[in-house]
Amino acid sequence: MKFYQKLTWKFLQLTYGVYIKKNFHISCIKNFKEPKPPFILLANHFFFSDAFFIAKFLKNPVHYLGSDEITNFFQQILDNLVGLLYIEKGKIDPKAVMKMFKIIKAGGSIGIFPEGDGSWDGETNHFSDKIIKLIKRFNVPIITVRITGGYLTKPRWSSNFRSGKIKLEFDKIDQSEIELLNEKELYQNIYGKIYNNELKNPEVNEIEYKSNNLAEGIHNLLWKCPVCEFTDSIMGVRNKIICTRCKTEWELSGNMKIHPHTSGLKDLKDWSEWQKHVIKNIVSDAKKGLEGLTQSFGVEVHEFDVIKKGFFRSRILYKKYADGNILLTKENLIFTPVGNEKKIVFPVKEIKFLVECVNKFIKFYYDNKPYLIKFKNMNSSKYIYFIEELNKPDFF
């Protein structure tokens, strides 16, 4: 790590680090001596500040892998000052891998959130086994961090923070232990050390998380009403979840419990799991044939324009293709423009590197070309779950 990056790290630890520790009521459990660099740091993930929370309690700086979504120039400057490595979200990036090996060889450390994205419902997602293959090749010690309270402090689907508590639990896996474990055993070891199911965790249920706008952005997570079963009718108003179709209302607590309970759903995790179950049933229902599985109106499709060379990094720029509507069937994602532009049909099996970004758009590659579908205050995450279910190997 360059000298100015080390100075920036130290400065942020003594300033912003002190602020966030006090403001977010962060506690830390770390019952081991931190290994000397190089090492790999792995943690579960909720939102962008996770890296700063962890950094406060590290003696040595690390190069974090970060998404290329951020385009704010000030953020790019800060990312460069702390040694962030940009990767294109959802895509295997050979250049980033080469940079990581170079950093490790030079005695630097790498910080990775192996899930690749923040959790939607507070439970740690499984991650690619390619991470394990990389770690094996790095051949350095591993530090793991389990973050508890992060999802309740700032859920992925909302732009609002809550006041409460956050706990960091550090653990490590020595190099000698890594060598003795096969890839499956190492995966299970790491996943067990970073796993958290926040809304079902009795520890955080004893803590009160407060905000005057708890349901803001809830439509980014919830897209189906459990009462009338209408789609895309959920909205949040202050601390209330409301179905605009049947007018049912639920009170949302800081611990994401819902009142009254509906159809056995006690919290947002239950609601999220119910939606996933609905998707599985819809996809597996042979009676539906190739009819629409879900659809959205008033979206924008953007297609690749050019790769722009920037001062700190290059990034993909897009141009708007058209406004229109999208329909997902078992075989295709179909975009129908409202104007004279040509309809675009994306075969589901040929959609690659699909990700949801900042509650505003989905991004994917088709025929080696990147596309964006922008949503206007509508749920975009359901398309991730539907297409993942459709692309499971045992579907057809």
C-alpha positions in Angstrom: 0.0 0.0 0.0 1.3 3.4 -1.0 2.4 5.8 1.8 -0.4 8.3 1.2 -3.0 5.4 1.4 -1.5 4.4 4.8 -1.7 7.9 6.0 -5.3 8.2 4.9 -6.2 5.0 6.7 -4.6 6.2 9.9 -6.3 9.6 9.6 -9.7 8.1 9.0 -9.3 5.7 11.9 -8.5 8.6 14.3 -11.4 10.7 13.0 -14.2 9.0 11.1 -13.4 5.8 12.9 -13.9 7.4 16.3 -17.1 9.0 15.1 -18.8 5.9 13.7 -17.8 3.8 16.8 -19.6 6.2 19.0 -22.5 7.1 16.6 -23.3 3.5 15.7 -22.5 2.0 19.2 -20.0 -0.5 17.8 -18.5 -3.2 20.0 -15.8 -5.6 19.0 -14.8 -9.1 20.1 -11.2 -10.0 18.9 -9.5 -12.6 21.0 -6.4 -13.1 18.9 -3.3 -11.3 17.8 -3.8 -9.9 14.4 -1.4 -11.6 11.9 1.1 -9.5 10.1 0.3 -8.7 6.5 -0.3 -10.2 4.0 -3.7 -11.7 5.0 -7.2 -12.0 3.6 -10.1 -10.4 5.4 -13.6 -11.9 4.8 -16.9 -10.5 6.3 -20.6 -10.7 5.8 -22.1 -7.6 4.2 -24.9 -5.2 4.7 -24.0 -1.7 3.3 -21.0 0.4 2.2 -19.9 1.5 5.7 -19.1 -2.1 6.7 -15.6 -1.6 5.5 -15.1 1.5 7.7 -16.6 -0.3 10.7 -14.1 -3.1 10.4 -11.1 -0.8 9.6 -11.5 0.9 12.9 -10.4 -2.3 14.7 -7.5 -3.3 12.4 -3.9 -2.5 13.1 -3.0 -2.8 9.4 -4.8 -1.4 6.3 -6.3 -3.6 3.7 -7.2 -3.1 0.0 -11.0 -3.7 -0.2 -12.7 -4.9 -3.3 -15.5 -2.5 -4.2 -18.3 -2.3 -6.7 -17.9 0.0 -9.8 -21.4 1.4 -9.3 -20.2 4.5 -7.6 -19.7 7.4 -10.0 -19.4 10.3 -7.6 -16.0 12.0 -8.2 -15.5 12.7 -4.5 -16.1 9.1 -3.6 -13.6 8.0 -6.3 -11.0 10.2 -4.8 -11.6 8.8 -1.4 -11.6 5.2 -2.7 -8.2 5.8 -4.3 -6.8 7.3 -1.1 -7.8 4.1 0.9 -6.6 1.7 -1.9 -10.0 0.4 -3.0 -9.9 -2.1 -5.9 -12.8 -1.6 -8.3 -14.5 -4.7 -9.7 -17.5 -4.8 -12.1 -20.4 -6.1 -10.0 -21.5 -9.6 -10.7 -18.7 -10.3 -13.2 -15.5 -12.3 -12.9 -12.7 -9.7 -13.3 -9.3 -11.1 -14.4 -7.7 -7.7 -14.0 -8.8 -7.4 -10.4 -7.6 -10.9 -9.7 -4.2 -10.0 -11.1 -4.0 -6.9 -8.9 -4.9 -8.9 -5.8 -2.0 -11.3 -6.5 0.3 -8.4 -7.0 -0.8 -6.8 -3.7 -0.4 -10.1 -1.8 3.1 -10.6 -3.3 4.1 -7.1 -2.2 3.0 -7.8 1.4 -0.4 -6.1 1.3 -3.7 -7.5 2.5 -7.1 -7.9 0.7 -10.5 -7.3 2.1 -13.4 -9.2 0.5 -17.2 -9.3 1.1 -17.6 -12.8 -0.5 -21.4 -12.5 -0.8 -20.7 -9.8 -3.4 -23.6 -7.7 -2.3 -25.5 -6.7 0.8 -28.1 -9.1 2.2 -31.7 -8.3 1.2 -33.3 -9.9 4.3 -30.6 -10.0 6.9 -29.4 -13.6 6.3 -25.8 -14.1 5.0 -25.9 -15.3 1.4 -23.9 -18.2 0.1 -21.0 -17.2 -2.1 -19.1 -18.6 -5.1 -16.6 -21.4 -4.6 -14.3 -19.4 -6.8 -13.5 -17.3 -3.7 -12.2 -20.4 -2.0 -10.1 -21.4 -5.0 -8.5 -17.9 -4.9 -7.9 -18.1 -1.1 -6.2 -21.4 -1.5 -3.9 -19.9 -4.2 -3.2 -16.8 -2.0 -1.8 -19.1 0.7 -2.0 -16.5 3.5 -3.9 -16.4 6.8 -7.5 -15.4 6.9 -9.3 -13.0 9.2 -13.1 -13.4 9.4 -15.6 -10.8 10.7 -19.2 -11.5 11.6 -21.2 -8.2 11.6 -24.3 -8.3 13.8 -26.8 -5.4 13.9 -25.7 -4.0 10.5 -28.9 -4.9 8.7 -31.1 -3.5 11.4 -29.0 -0.3 11.4 -29.2 0.1 7.6 -31.2 -2.4 5.5 -30.2 -2.7 1.9 -33.7 -1.7 0.7 -33.8 1.6 2.5 -31.8 4.9 2.4 -32.4 5.6 6.1 -30.3 4.6 9.1 -31.6 3.4 12.5 -30.1 4.0 15.9 -29.1 0.8 17.7 -26.0 -1.3 18.2 -23.5 -3.1 16.0 -21.2 -5.9 17.1 -18.1 -7.2 15.2 -16.8 -10.7 16.0 -13.3 -11.3 14.6 -11.8 -14.7 14.1 -9.0 -16.2 12.1 -7.9 -19.2 10.2 -4.1 -19.9 10.3 -2.2 -20.7 7.1 -1.4 -24.2 8.5 -5.1 -24.9 9.0 -6.0 -23.7 5.5 -3.5 -26.2 4.0 -5.2 -29.1 5.9 -8.7 -28.3 4.7 -10.1 -29.2 1.3 -12.1 -26.5 -0.5 -15.5 -27.7 0.8 -14.3 -27.8 4.4 -12.7 -24.3 4.1 -15.9 -23.0 2.6 -18.0 -24.4 5.5 -15.4 -23.0 8.0 -15.5 -19.5 6.6 -19.3 -19.4 6.0 -19.9 -20.6 9.6 -17.7 -17.8 11.0 -19.4 -15.0 9.0 -23.0 -16.3 9.0 -25.7 -14.2 10.6 -29.5 -14.5 10.3 -30.2 -11.1 11.7 -34.0 -11.1 12.1 -33.9 -14.5 13.7 -30.9 -13.7 16.0 -32.1 -13.6 19.7 -29.2 -11.3 20.5 -30.3 -8.4 18.4 -34.0 -9.0 19.3 -33.1 -7.7 22.7 -31.9 -4.4 21.2 -34.2 -1.6 20.2 -33.5 0.0 16.8 -35.2 3.3 16.3 -36.2 5.6 13.4 -39.2 7.7 12.5 -39.3 6.3 8.9 -38.8 2.6 9.3 -40.8 1.5 6.2 -39.1 3.9 3.7 -38.1 2.0 0.6 -39.9 -1.2 1.7 -41.2 -1.7 -1.9 -37.6 -2.5 -2.9 -37.9 -5.7 -0.7 -41.6 -6.6 -0.7 -43.5 -6.9 -4.0 -46.4 -9.2 -3.1 -49.2 -8.7 -0.6 -49.9 -11.8 1.6 -53.6 -10.8 2.0 -54.8 -10.1 -1.6 -51.7 -11.5 -3.3 -51.6 -8.6 -5.7 -48.2 -7.8 -7.2 -46.3 -4.5 -6.9 -48.8 -3.0 -4.5 -46.6 -2.6 -1.4 -45.5 0.8 -0.2 -44.0 2.3 3.0 -45.3 5.4 4.8 -43.3 6.3 7.9 -43.5 3.2 10.1 -46.4 1.5 8.2 -46.4 -1.0 5.4 -49.4 -0.5 3.2 -51.0 -2.5 0.3 -52.4 0.0 -2.1 -54.7 -2.7 -3.5 -56.5 -4.1 -0.5 -55.6 -1.3 1.9 -54.2 -3.7 4.5 -51.7 -2.0 6.9 -49.0 -3.4 9.0 -46.9 -1.6 11.7 -43.2 -2.2 11.3 -41.0 -2.2 14.4 -37.3 -1.3 14.5 -36.5 -5.0 14.8 -38.5 -5.5 11.6 -41.4 -7.3 13.2 -44.7 -6.8 11.5 -48.0 -6.3 13.3 -50.5 -7.7 13.0 -49.1 -11.1 11.9 -50.5 -12.2 8.6 -50.6 -15.8 7.3 -47.9 -16.8 9.8 -45.6 -13.9 8.8 -44.1 -12.4 11.9 -41.2 -10.3 10.4 -39.7 -9.2 7.1 -37.6 -12.3 6.9 -40.8 -14.4 7.0 -42.3 -12.2 4.3 -39.2 -12.4 2.1 -39.1 -16.3 2.4 -42.8 -16.4 1.5 -42.1 -14.4 -1.6 -39.3 -16.8 -2.6 -41.7 -19.7 -2.1 -44.2 -17.9 -4.3 -41.6 -17.6 -7.0 -40.7 -21.3 -6.9 -44.4 -22.2 -7.2 -45.0 -19.8 -10.1 -41.9 -21.1 -12.0 -42.7 -24.8 -11.4 -46.4 -24.4 -12.2 -46.6 -26.2 -15.6 -50.1 -24.9 -16.2 -48.7 -21.4 -16.8 -46.8 -22.6 -19.8 -45.0 -19.7 -21.4 -47.3 -17.0 -20.0 -45.9 -14.1 -18.1 -44.4 -14.8 -14.7 -44.1 -11.1 -13.7 -44.0 -7.7 -15.4 -43.3 -4.0 -14.8 -44.5 -0.9 -16.6 -42.8 2.4 -17.3 -39.2 1.2 -17.2 -36.2 2.4 -19.2 -33.7 0.1 -21.1 -30.2 1.4 -21.5 -27.6 -0.2 -23.7 -23.8 0.0 -23.9 -22.4 3.2 -25.3 -18.7 3.5 -24.7 -15.9 2.8 -22.1 -14.8 6.1 -20.7 -11.2 6.5 -19.5 -11.3 8.3 -16.2 -8.6 9.8 -13.9 -8.9 6.9 -11.4 -10.6 4.2 -13.4 -12.3 3.3 -16.6 -16.1 2.8 -16.6 -18.9 1.7 -18.9 -21.3 4.4 -20.1 -24.8 3.6 -21.3 -27.2 5.3 -23.6 -31.0 5.2 -23.3 -32.6 2.9 -25.8 -36.3 3.5 -25.0 -39.1 3.7 -22.4 -41.4 0.8 -22.2 -42.6 -2.3 -20.4 -40.9 -5.6 -19.5 -42.4 -9.1 -19.3 -40.7 -12.1 -17.9 -41.7 -15.6 -19.2 -40.1 -18.9 -18.5 -37.9 -18.5 -21.6 -37.5 -14.8 -22.2 -37.2 -11.3 -20.7 -39.2 -9.2 -23.2 -38.9 -5.4 -23.5 -41.7 -3.7 -25.4 -41.0 0.0 -26.2 -43.9 2.5 -26.1 -42.5 4.2 -29.2 -41.3 3.0 -32.6 -38.2 1.3 -31.3 -37.8 -2.4 -31.9 -38.8 -4.9 -29.3 -35.9 -6.7 -27.5 -36.1 -10.3 -26.4 -33.5 -11.5 -24.0 -33.4 -15.3 -23.6 -33.3 -16.1 -19.9 -30.6 -18.8 -20.4 -28.4 -16.3 -22.1 -28.6 -13.5 -19.5 -25.2 -13.4 -17.7 -23.8 -11.6 -14.7 -27.3 -10.4 -13.5 -27.2 -8.0 -10.5 -29.5 -5.5 -8.8 -27.9 -2.1 -8.2 -28.8 0.5 -5.6 -32.6 -0.3 -5.6 -32.8 1.4 -9.0 -31.8 -0.9 -11.8 -30.8 -4.4 -12.8 -27.6 -4.9 -14.9 -26.7 -7.9 -17.0 -24.9 -9.0 -20.1 -26.5 -10.5 -23.2 -24.6 -11.5 -26.3 -21.4 -10.0 -24.6 -23.1 -6.6 -24.4 -24.1 -4.9 -21.1 -27.6 -3.6 -20.5 -29.4 -1.7 -17.8 -33.1 -1.8 -17.0 -34.0 1.2 -14.8 -37.1 1.1 -12.5 -39.0 4.2 -11.4 -39.9 3.6 -7.7 -40.7 0.0 -8.4 -39.3 -3.4 -7.2 -36.4 -4.6 -9.3 -35.1 -7.4 -7.0 -37.9 -9.8 -7.9 -36.3 -10.2 -11.3 -33.1 -11.4 -9.7 -35.0 -14.1 -7.8 -37.2 -15.2 -10.7 -34.3 -15.5 -13.2 -32.1 -17.3 -10.6 -34.9 -19.8 -10.1 -35.4 -20.2 -13.9 -31.7 -20.8 -14.4 -31.3 -23.5 -11.8 -29.8 -26.6 -13.6 -32.7 -28.9 -12.7 -35.5 -26.6 -14.0 -36.2 -28.0 -17.4 
